[in-house]
Amino acid sequence: MKKMFFIQILALLVPCIQMMGQEGVQAGWNGAEMSSNNATNKMLVDGKQWVYSHHVYPMFGDEVVTKVTYTLSGDTLIKYKHYKKLYCQEEDEAPVYSRALRESGKTIYCYMEWYDYGHRKEEDRCYIIFNPILFSPSFMEPYFEDLVDRVDELTVNGRTFTRHRYYENETDEWWQAIFAGVEGVGFEHNGILGMDFSMSMSNFLSFEACYEDGECIFTAGDFQKPGNDSDGVEAPLHPSPLTLHPQRCFDLQGRRLTGQPKPGIYIVDGKKQVVR
């Protein structure tokens, strides 16, 4: 009887030990980075919120803008792994469950479940990661190869964040960055909504602010705030070699350009275009 009891306990422990081993491989770039990330600016904190503006351009009529809030509330256990539950709440509507996320070092994973020709599929998919070496075209659109990651720190509302600016080539000019990501907040324009930067010009969300414990800790404008090593003076606007028609050019937040754009990603005639 005792022998059978110990065999049953061992059977339960084996998958847990295997899971811990796999988690160590996925935990991040190294153990030091994982521990430092857990100490400050952890992404998945219960009650944390990301607020967005929801832009809808109907075929007839004026633009409609409403507020959408994503909130982490509670957790769940899926295949021996703990996930935080993310809820979406449209303005004046009840919250709706959106997805299950888990944090491992500097990486956020999302539990995905779908059906393919009647067969149930599931995957613990990499959802947000800051190391460009590990960027993948399978979850990042548009995809850029051989990005250079310039890391610095910035202080917002008395809190220090680690920022990543991504470039297509070696440069010391901050304004040539394609986009930015901030640990504990997410990516510019997207926030907690992953690394898919493709968008519809008639219906899209734009990140506005992130809240923790009811206080605003980061806003959309803070992604390009001067870093702690900066003298606070921004570089002059670099002339773009690409001439765009403002009537047909929008930024990733859906705002129509009124002049020549700074380097970055824009929507031109409904298509993504990089301005250097």
Backbone as numpy.savetxt, mean C-alpha at the origin, in Angstrom:
# Nx Ny Nz CAx CAy CAz Cx Cy Cz
-3.30 -45.74 26.32 -4.14 -44.54 26.32 -3.26 -43.28 26.32
-2.25 -43.24 27.23 -1.36 -42.10 27.30 -0.55 -41.97 26.02
-0.15 -43.13 25.44 0.63 -43.10 24.22 -0.17 -42.45 23.09
-1.45 -42.81 22.98 -2.30 -42.24 21.94 -2.48 -40.74 22.16
-2.57 -40.32 23.40 -2.74 -38.90 23.72 -1.53 -38.09 23.25
-0.31 -38.60 23.53 0.90 -37.89 23.12 1.05 -37.87 21.60
0.62 -38.94 20.93 0.67 -38.98 19.47 -0.23 -37.91 18.87
-1.42 -37.73 19.46 -2.36 -36.72 18.98 -1.80 -35.32 19.18
-1.17 -35.08 20.34 -0.57 -33.77 20.62 0.55 -33.48 19.62
1.39 -34.52 19.34 2.49 -34.35 18.40 1.97 -34.03 17.00
0.87 -34.66 16.62 0.28 -34.43 15.31 -0.20 -32.99 15.15
-0.64 -32.40 16.27 -1.07 -31.01 16.24 0.10 -30.04 16.20
1.20 -30.42 16.84 2.36 -29.52 16.95 3.17 -29.46 15.66
3.24 -30.56 14.91 4.08 -30.62 13.71 3.72 -29.54 12.70
2.42 -29.38 12.31 2.12 -28.32 11.34 2.40 -26.93 11.88
2.26 -26.73 13.19 2.55 -25.42 13.78 4.04 -25.11 13.68
4.88 -26.12 13.94 6.33 -25.92 13.85 6.74 -25.63 12.41
6.12 -26.36 11.46 6.41 -26.14 10.05 6.00 -24.74 9.63
4.85 -24.29 10.12 4.37 -22.96 9.78 5.32 -21.90 10.29
5.84 -22.07 11.53 6.78 -21.11 12.10 8.06 -21.05 11.28
8.49 -22.18 10.75 9.68 -22.20 9.93 9.48 -21.44 8.63
8.32 -21.65 7.99 8.02 -20.94 6.76 7.90 -19.46 7.02
7.31 -19.09 8.14 7.13 -17.69 8.48 8.46 -17.00 8.65
9.46 -17.75 9.15 10.79 -17.16 9.32 11.40 -16.79 7.98
11.09 -17.60 6.95 11.62 -17.30 5.61 10.93 -16.08 5.03
9.59 -15.96 5.29 8.80 -14.89 4.71 8.86 -13.61 5.55
9.48 -13.68 6.72 9.33 -12.62 7.71 9.80 -11.26 7.24
10.68 -11.17 6.32 11.15 -9.86 5.89 12.51 -10.00 5.26
13.23 -8.90 5.17 14.54 -8.95 4.55 15.55 -9.55 5.49
15.42 -9.29 6.80 16.23 -9.96 7.81 15.59 -9.74 9.17
16.11 -10.43 10.18 15.50 -10.36 11.50 15.56 -8.98 12.12
16.67 -8.25 11.88 16.81 -6.92 12.47 15.74 -5.98 11.93
15.46 -6.07 10.62 14.45 -5.21 10.04 13.07 -5.58 10.57
12.83 -6.87 10.79 11.54 -7.27 11.29 11.30 -6.71 12.69
12.31 -6.80 13.57 12.12 -6.33 14.93 11.95 -4.83 14.98
12.70 -4.09 14.13 12.57 -2.64 14.15 11.21 -2.21 13.63
10.69 -2.93 12.63 9.39 -2.58 12.09 8.29 -2.83 13.11
8.43 -3.90 13.88 7.42 -4.20 14.88 7.45 -3.21 16.03
8.61 -2.56 16.24 8.74 -1.64 17.36 7.97 -0.34 17.10
8.00 0.17 15.87 7.33 1.43 15.55 6.65 1.33 14.19
5.55 2.07 14.08 4.83 2.19 12.81 4.43 0.85 12.21
3.90 0.01 13.02 3.35 -1.24 12.51 2.13 -0.92 11.65
1.97 -1.63 10.56 0.89 -1.34 9.64 -0.47 -1.79 10.18
-0.53 -3.04 10.63 -1.83 -3.62 11.01 -2.08 -3.48 12.50
-2.66 -2.37 12.88 -3.00 -2.07 14.27 -4.52 -2.01 14.38
-5.08 -2.72 15.33 -6.54 -2.76 15.47 -7.10 -1.36 15.65
-8.12 -1.03 14.89 -8.75 0.28 14.95 -8.15 1.30 13.99
-7.04 0.98 13.35 -6.39 1.91 12.42 -7.28 2.12 11.20
-7.27 3.34 10.67 -8.17 3.68 9.57 -7.42 4.38 8.44
-7.87 4.11 7.22 -7.39 4.80 6.02 -8.61 5.43 5.35
-8.56 6.73 5.16 -9.70 7.46 4.60 -9.39 7.84 3.16
-10.38 7.65 2.28 -10.24 7.92 0.85 -11.37 8.80 0.35
-11.11 9.48 -0.75 -12.17 10.14 -1.49 -12.56 9.23 -2.65
-13.85 8.98 -2.77 -14.36 8.13 -3.85 -14.89 9.04 -4.95
-14.21 9.03 -6.11 -14.58 9.88 -7.23 -15.36 9.07 -8.26
-16.53 9.57 -8.62 -17.34 8.93 -9.65 -17.71 9.99 -10.68
-17.38 9.68 -11.94 -17.72 10.58 -13.04 -18.82 9.93 -13.88
-20.08 10.30 -13.66 -21.17 9.70 -14.44 -21.11 10.15 -15.89
-21.77 9.39 -16.75 -21.78 9.74 -18.17 -22.43 11.10 -18.37
-23.46 11.38 -17.57 -24.13 12.68 -17.65 -24.17 13.26 -16.24
-23.85 14.51 -16.11 -23.88 15.14 -14.80 -22.49 15.43 -14.26
-22.45 15.98 -13.06 -21.19 16.39 -12.45 -20.55 15.26 -11.65
-19.29 15.46 -11.35 -18.53 14.49 -10.54 -19.17 14.36 -9.15
-19.20 13.13 -8.66 -19.70 12.86 -7.31 -18.54 12.37 -6.46
-18.32 13.02 -5.31 -17.23 12.66 -4.42 -17.79 12.32 -3.05
-17.51 11.11 -2.57 -17.94 10.68 -1.24 -16.74 10.17 -0.47
-16.92 9.95 0.82 -15.84 9.46 1.66 -15.96 7.96 1.86
-14.82 7.26 1.79 -14.76 5.83 2.05 -13.68 5.59 3.11
-14.01 4.80 4.12 -13.07 4.53 5.21 -12.81 3.03 5.32
-11.54 2.65 5.35 -11.15 1.26 5.59 -10.63 1.16 7.02
-11.18 0.22 7.79 -10.85 0.09 9.21 -10.44 -1.34 9.55
-9.36 -1.48 10.32 -8.96 -2.79 10.84 -9.72 -3.04 12.13
-10.44 -4.14 12.18 -11.25 -4.44 13.36 -11.33 -5.95 13.58
-10.67 -6.39 14.66 -10.72 -7.81 15.00 -9.77 -8.64 14.16
-9.67 -9.93 14.51 -8.80 -10.81 13.75 -9.45 -12.16 13.55
-8.82 -12.97 12.73 -9.34 -14.30 12.43 -8.16 -15.25 12.20
-8.39 -16.53 12.38 -7.35 -17.54 12.20 -7.67 -18.36 10.95
-6.73 -18.36 10.00 -6.90 -19.10 8.76 -5.66 -19.95 8.56
-5.84 -21.26 8.56 -4.74 -22.20 8.35 -3.56 -21.90 9.28
-3.85 -21.78 10.56 -2.86 -21.58 11.62 -2.19 -20.20 11.57
-2.71 -19.28 10.76 -2.12 -17.94 10.68 -3.15 -16.90 11.10
-2.68 -15.92 11.85 -3.56 -14.87 12.35 -3.63 -13.72 11.33
-4.85 -13.32 11.01 -5.09 -12.23 10.08 -5.92 -11.14 10.75
-5.67 -9.89 10.37 -6.52 -8.79 10.77 -7.61 -8.62 9.72
-8.82 -8.29 10.20 -9.94 -8.12 9.28 -10.08 -6.64 8.90
-10.11 -6.38 7.60 -10.25 -5.02 7.09 -11.67 -4.82 6.57
-12.32 -3.75 7.06 -13.69 -3.45 6.67 -13.72 -2.16 5.85
-14.63 -2.12 4.90 -14.83 -0.94 4.06 -16.18 -0.31 4.39
-16.20 1.00 4.58 -17.45 1.71 4.88 -17.61 2.89 3.94
-18.57 2.78 3.04 -18.93 3.91 2.18 -19.69 4.93 3.02
-19.62 6.17 2.61 -20.29 7.24 3.33 -21.78 6.94 3.52
-22.25 7.07 4.78 -23.66 6.86 5.15 -24.12 5.42 4.99
-23.19 4.47 4.89 -23.56 3.06 4.78 -22.87 2.25 5.87
-23.35 1.03 6.09 -22.78 0.17 7.12 -21.46 -0.42 6.65
-20.52 -0.73 7.57 -19.25 -1.34 7.18 -19.47 -2.72 6.56
-18.62 -3.05 5.58 -18.69 -4.33 4.89 -17.29 -4.96 4.93
-17.23 -6.25 5.24 -15.94 -6.94 5.29 -15.27 -6.87 3.92
-13.97 -6.53 3.92 -13.24 -6.36 2.67 -12.24 -7.48 2.43
-11.30 -7.71 3.39 -10.26 -8.71 3.18 -9.54 -9.02 4.49
-8.79 -10.11 4.49 -8.01 -10.52 5.65 -6.53 -10.28 5.36
-5.84 -9.56 6.26 -4.44 -9.20 6.06 -3.61 -9.65 7.25
-2.37 -9.99 6.99 -1.45 -10.30 8.08 -0.11 -9.64 7.80
0.59 -9.31 8.88 1.85 -8.59 8.78 2.99 -9.49 9.22
4.03 -9.55 8.40 5.20 -10.35 8.72 6.44 -9.53 8.36
7.09 -8.98 9.37 8.19 -8.07 9.11 7.69 -6.84 8.40
8.26 -6.53 7.23 7.84 -5.38 6.45 6.89 -5.76 5.32
6.38 -6.96 5.35 5.51 -7.46 4.29 4.10 -7.67 4.80
3.11 -7.28 4.00 1.71 -7.53 4.30 1.21 -8.59 3.33
0.57 -9.62 3.88 0.00 -10.69 3.07 -1.53 -10.60 3.13
-2.15 -10.99 2.04 -3.61 -10.98 1.95 -4.10 -12.39 1.61
-5.09 -12.87 2.37 -5.65 -14.19 2.09 -6.64 -14.05 0.94
-6.39 -14.79 -0.14 -7.23 -14.73 -1.33 -7.95 -16.07 -1.51
-9.20 -16.02 -1.90 -9.98 -17.23 -2.14 -10.87 -17.01 -3.36
-10.85 -17.95 -4.30 -11.65 -17.82 -5.50 -11.93 -19.21 -6.08
-12.79 -19.23 -7.09 -13.15 -20.48 -7.74 -12.73 -20.43 -9.21
-12.07 -21.50 -9.65 -11.59 -21.60 -11.02 -12.14 -22.88 -11.63
-13.08 -22.72 -12.57 -13.74 -23.86 -13.21 -14.33 -24.82 -12.16
-14.95 -24.21 -11.16 -15.62 -25.00 -10.14 -14.72 -25.50 -9.02
-13.41 -25.26 -9.13 -12.48 -25.70 -8.10 -12.09 -24.52 -7.20
-12.17 -24.75 -5.92 -11.84 -23.70 -4.95 -10.33 -23.51 -4.87
-9.89 -22.26 -5.02 -8.49 -21.92 -4.94 -8.28 -20.97 -3.76
-7.08 -21.03 -3.17 -6.76 -20.10 -2.10 -5.26 -19.83 -2.11
-4.90 -18.63 -1.63 -3.49 -18.24 -1.66 -3.23 -17.18 -0.60
-2.08 -17.29 0.06 -1.61 -16.28 0.99 -0.71 -15.36 0.18
-1.30 -14.36 -0.46 -0.60 -13.59 -1.48 0.12 -12.37 -0.89
1.34 -12.13 -1.38 2.06 -10.92 -1.01 1.25 -9.72 -1.50
0.98 -8.77 -0.60 0.03 -7.70 -0.85 0.70 -6.33 -0.85
1.56 -6.09 0.13 2.34 -4.85 0.21 3.74 -5.20 0.65
4.74 -4.72 -0.10 6.13 -4.94 0.27 6.92 -3.71 -0.18
7.96 -3.37 0.54 8.69 -2.14 0.24 10.02 -2.39 -0.46
10.47 -3.63 -0.52 11.73 -3.95 -1.18 11.50 -4.12 -2.68
12.02 -3.21 -3.52 11.73 -3.32 -4.97 12.29 -4.57 -5.60
13.28 -5.22 -4.98 13.82 -6.46 -5.52 12.73 -7.53 -5.55
11.79 -7.42 -4.61 10.74 -8.42 -4.49 9.44 -7.99 -5.13
9.41 -6.80 -5.78 8.22 -6.40 -6.52 7.95 -7.43 -7.60
6.70 -7.67 -7.88 6.34 -8.67 -8.87 5.25 -8.12 -9.78
5.34 -8.37 -11.10 4.29 -7.90 -12.01 2.96 -8.59 -11.76
2.96 -9.66 -10.95 1.71 -10.36 -10.68 0.81 -9.59 -9.73
1.38 -8.67 -8.93 0.53 -7.92 -8.01 0.79 -6.42 -8.06
1.58 -5.96 -9.01 1.86 -4.54 -9.13 1.64 -4.11 -10.56
0.76 -3.14 -10.78 0.44 -2.68 -12.13 0.33 -1.16 -12.14
1.07 -0.42 -12.96 2.04 -0.95 -13.93 3.32 -1.42 -13.24
4.06 -2.29 -13.92 5.25 -2.88 -13.33 6.51 -2.21 -13.88
7.44 -1.88 -12.99 8.71 -1.28 -13.39 9.84 -2.20 -12.95
10.78 -2.43 -13.85 11.92 -3.29 -13.53 13.11 -2.45 -13.07
13.97 -3.10 -12.26 15.24 -2.50 -11.85 15.05 -1.14 -11.17
14.09 -1.06 -10.27 13.89 0.19 -9.55 14.97 0.38 -8.49
15.33 1.64 -8.26 16.27 2.00 -7.20 15.46 2.54 -6.03
15.72 2.03 -4.84 14.98 2.42 -3.64 15.82 3.40 -2.82
15.36 4.66 -2.74 16.02 5.66 -1.91 15.24 5.76 -0.59
15.89 5.42 0.50 15.22 5.38 1.80 15.64 6.57 2.65
14.66 7.24 3.25 14.95 8.30 4.20 13.90 8.28 5.30
13.98 9.23 6.20 13.01 9.35 7.29 12.36 10.71 7.24
11.11 10.77 7.65 10.42 12.05 7.77 9.57 12.02 9.03
9.35 13.18 9.59 8.56 13.30 10.81 7.25 13.99 10.50
6.15 13.34 10.87 4.82 13.87 10.64 4.05 13.80 11.96
3.51 14.93 12.40 2.75 14.99 13.64 3.54 14.39 14.81
4.83 14.69 14.87 5.67 14.23 15.97 6.05 12.77 15.90
5.80 12.13 14.77 6.07 10.70 14.62 7.01 10.48 13.45
8.03 9.64 13.63 9.01 9.41 12.57 8.65 8.18 11.75
8.69 8.35 10.42 8.35 7.27 9.49 9.54 6.99 8.58
9.63 5.75 8.12 10.60 5.37 7.10 9.92 5.45 5.74
10.53 6.23 4.84 9.94 6.44 3.52 10.83 5.81 2.44
10.19 5.25 1.43 10.88 4.69 0.27 10.44 5.47 -0.97
11.42 6.02 -1.68 11.14 6.64 -2.98 11.76 5.76 -4.06
10.98 5.44 -5.09 11.43 4.49 -6.10 11.72 5.21 -7.43
12.91 4.89 -7.98 13.38 5.51 -9.21 13.70 4.43 -10.23
13.63 4.82 -11.51 13.97 3.87 -12.58 15.47 3.81 -12.82
16.22 4.76 -12.30 17.67 4.73 -12.47 18.32 5.50 -11.33
19.65 5.42 -11.27 20.39 6.09 -10.21 20.27 7.61 -10.36
19.84 8.27 -9.30 19.73 9.72 -9.29 19.63 10.20 -7.86
20.05 11.42 -7.63 19.92 12.02 -6.31 18.81 13.06 -6.28
18.07 13.20 -7.37 17.01 14.19 -7.46 15.69 13.60 -6.98
15.15 14.12 -5.87 13.95 13.55 -5.27 12.75 13.63 -6.21
12.70 14.67 -7.07 11.53 14.88 -7.90 11.46 13.90 -9.07
12.49 13.07 -9.25 12.43 12.08 -10.32 11.85 10.74 -9.85
11.41 10.68 -8.61 10.81 9.44 -8.09 9.51 9.13 -8.82
9.30 7.86 -9.12 8.07 7.43 -9.78 6.91 7.43 -8.79
7.16 6.90 -7.60 6.15 6.90 -6.55 6.86 6.67 -5.23
6.10 6.76 -4.14 6.68 6.62 -2.80 5.85 5.67 -1.96
6.50 5.06 -0.97 5.82 4.22 0.01 6.33 4.56 1.39
5.48 4.49 2.38 5.85 4.81 3.77 5.45 3.64 4.66
6.42 3.13 5.40 6.16 2.00 6.30 5.16 2.42 7.37
4.16 1.58 7.56 3.12 1.88 8.53 1.92 2.59 7.93
2.05 3.06 6.67 0.95 3.78 6.01 0.56 3.10 4.70
1.57 2.74 3.89 1.28 2.12 2.60 1.89 2.94 1.48
1.29 2.84 0.29 1.84 3.51 -0.88 1.06 4.77 -1.23
1.81 5.69 -1.84 1.22 6.93 -2.31 0.03 6.62 -3.22
-1.06 7.34 -3.00 -2.33 7.20 -3.74 -3.13 5.97 -3.28
-2.46 4.89 -2.86 -3.17 3.64 -2.54 -3.39 3.41 -1.05
-2.47 3.88 -0.20 -2.58 3.58 1.22 -2.50 2.09 1.48
-3.52 1.54 2.12 -3.57 0.13 2.50 -4.09 -0.75 1.36
-4.46 -0.15 0.22 -5.11 -0.91 -0.85 -4.13 -1.53 -1.84
-3.04 -2.08 -1.34 -2.16 -2.88 -2.16 -1.26 -2.09 -3.07
-0.74 -2.77 -4.11 0.26 -2.21 -5.00 -0.21 -2.19 -6.45
-1.51 -2.23 -6.68 -2.05 -2.13 -8.02 -2.40 -0.66 -8.27
-1.60 0.02 -9.09 -1.79 1.44 -9.32 -2.62 1.73 -10.57
-3.15 0.70 -11.20 -4.03 0.93 -12.33 -5.36 1.49 -11.82
-6.03 2.24 -12.64 -7.26 2.87 -12.17 -8.19 3.17 -13.34
-9.47 3.33 -13.00 -10.47 3.76 -13.97 -10.68 5.26 -13.78
-10.67 6.01 -14.85 -10.83 7.45 -14.73 -12.26 7.86 -14.40
-13.20 6.92 -14.44 -14.59 7.26 -14.15 -15.02 6.83 -12.75
-14.19 6.01 -12.08 -14.58 5.51 -10.75 -13.32 5.06 -10.02
-12.86 5.83 -9.04 -11.62 5.46 -8.37 -11.56 6.06 -6.96
-10.66 5.49 -6.14 -10.41 5.97 -4.79 -9.07 6.67 -4.74
-8.98 7.75 -3.97 -7.70 8.43 -3.76 -7.48 8.58 -2.25
-6.30 8.16 -1.81 -5.95 8.19 -0.38 -5.92 9.63 0.12
-6.50 9.84 1.31 -6.51 11.17 1.92 -5.73 11.22 3.23
-5.97 10.26 4.14 -5.32 10.33 5.45 -5.39 8.99 6.16
-4.47 8.80 7.11 -4.43 7.60 7.93 -4.57 8.00 9.39
-5.40 7.26 10.14 -5.67 7.57 11.54 -5.32 6.38 12.43
-4.82 6.68 13.61 -4.55 5.66 14.61 -4.95 6.21 15.98
-5.73 5.43 16.72 -6.27 5.87 18.01 -7.05 7.17 17.87
-7.72 7.32 16.73 -8.56 8.50 16.52 -7.81 9.75 16.11
-6.48 9.67 15.97 -5.68 10.83 15.60 -5.07 10.64 14.21
-5.03 11.72 13.44 -4.43 11.67 12.11 -2.92 11.55 12.25
-2.34 10.52 11.64 -0.89 10.33 11.72 -0.19 10.60 10.40
-0.97 10.64 9.29 -0.34 10.84 7.98 -1.41 11.26 6.98
-1.04 12.16 6.05 -1.95 12.58 5.01 -1.33 12.35 3.64
-2.13 12.50 2.60 -1.64 12.29 1.24 -0.48 13.22 0.91
-0.55 14.46 1.38 0.49 15.43 1.09 1.81 15.14 1.78
1.78 14.29 2.82 3.00 14.01 3.58 3.97 13.09 2.84
3.50 12.37 1.81 4.38 11.47 1.08 5.56 12.21 0.47
5.36 13.46 0.09 6.43 14.25 -0.55 6.95 15.34 0.38
6.70 15.21 1.66 7.21 16.18 2.62 8.74 16.07 2.71
9.47 17.20 2.88 10.93 17.12 3.03 11.31 16.18 4.17
12.35 15.37 3.95 12.80 14.42 4.95 13.57 15.09 6.08
13.92 14.30 7.09 14.63 14.83 8.24 16.03 15.31 7.90
16.61 14.81 6.80 17.95 15.24 6.40 17.92 16.41 5.43
16.69 16.84 5.06 16.55 17.92 4.09 16.59 19.26 4.78
17.00 20.30 4.02 16.98 21.65 4.58 15.62 22.30 4.45
14.65 21.51 3.91 13.28 22.00 3.81 13.02 22.81 2.56
14.02 23.03 1.71 13.84 23.80 0.48 13.65 22.83 -0.67
12.52 22.91 -1.34 12.25 21.99 -2.44 13.00 22.42 -3.69
13.39 21.43 -4.50 14.10 21.73 -5.74 13.16 22.39 -6.73
13.68 23.21 -7.63 12.83 23.85 -8.63 12.21 22.80 -9.55
11.09 23.13 -10.11 10.39 22.20 -11.00 11.24 21.92 -12.23
11.50 20.65 -12.46 12.33 20.25 -13.59 11.50 20.26 -14.87
11.95 20.90 -15.93 11.16 20.91 -17.17 11.02 19.50 -17.73
9.82 19.15 -18.12 9.57 17.82 -18.65 9.78 17.80 -20.16
10.46 16.76 -20.67 10.67 16.67 -22.12 9.39 16.29 -22.85
8.36 15.90 -22.10 7.12 15.46 -22.72 6.08 16.57 -22.63
5.57 17.02 -23.73 4.54 18.05 -23.73 3.18 17.36 -23.76
2.38 17.63 -22.73 1.07 17.00 -22.62 -0.03 18.04 -22.77
-1.16 17.61 -23.26 -2.31 18.49 -23.34 -3.05 18.43 -22.02
-3.12 19.54 -21.26 -3.76 19.52 -19.94 -5.20 19.02 -19.98
-5.90 19.24 -21.10 -7.30 18.82 -21.16 -7.43 17.30 -21.09
-6.36 16.58 -21.45 -6.45 15.12 -21.50 -5.53 14.46 -20.50
-4.95 15.22 -19.56 -3.97 14.68 -18.63 -4.47 14.81 -17.20
-4.43 13.69 -16.45 -4.88 13.66 -15.07 -3.78 13.03 -14.22
-3.73 13.43 -12.93 -2.84 12.71 -12.02 -3.57 11.47 -11.51
-2.89 10.67 -10.66 -3.48 9.40 -10.21 -4.61 9.61 -9.21
-4.83 10.85 -8.78 -5.96 11.15 -7.91 -7.14 11.70 -8.70
-7.00 11.69 -10.05 -8.12 12.10 -10.89 -8.23 13.59 -11.11
-7.20 14.36 -10.71 -7.25 15.80 -10.88 -6.69 16.19 -12.23
-7.44 17.01 -12.97 -7.00 17.45 -14.29 -5.84 18.44 -14.15
-4.79 18.25 -14.95 -3.65 19.15 -14.89 -3.96 20.47 -15.59
-3.44 21.54 -15.03 -3.64 22.86 -15.62 -2.35 23.41 -16.24
-1.26 22.68 -16.10 0.02 23.11 -16.65 0.88 21.90 -16.92
2.16 22.13 -17.19 3.06 21.01 -17.46 3.31 20.22 -16.18
3.32 18.89 -16.25 3.42 18.05 -15.05 4.84 17.90 -14.54
4.94 17.61 -13.25 6.20 17.20 -12.66 6.44 15.74 -13.03
7.68 15.26 -12.90 7.93 13.84 -13.18 7.05 12.94 -12.31
6.53 11.90 -12.89 5.65 10.99 -12.16 4.80 10.19 -13.13
3.73 9.58 -12.61 2.82 8.77 -13.42 1.52 9.54 -13.63
1.06 9.60 -14.87 -0.15 10.33 -15.19 -1.04 9.49 -16.11
-2.31 9.90 -16.18 -3.25 9.28 -17.12 -3.39 10.23 -18.30
-2.97 9.78 -19.47 -3.04 10.60 -20.68 -3.89 9.86 -21.70
-4.99 10.48 -22.09 -5.92 9.83 -23.03 -6.33 8.45 -22.54
-6.53 8.34 -21.22 -7.01 7.09 -20.65 -5.95 6.05 -20.41
-4.66 6.36 -20.67 -3.60 5.39 -20.51 -2.53 5.91 -19.57
-1.87 4.99 -18.85 -0.79 5.36 -17.95 0.41 5.84 -18.75
1.05 6.91 -18.27 2.23 7.40 -18.93 3.18 7.95 -17.86
4.48 7.64 -18.01 5.50 8.11 -17.07 6.14 9.37 -17.63
6.15 10.43 -16.81 6.81 11.68 -17.20 8.09 11.77 -16.41
9.21 11.96 -17.08 10.51 12.06 -16.43 11.01 13.50 -16.46
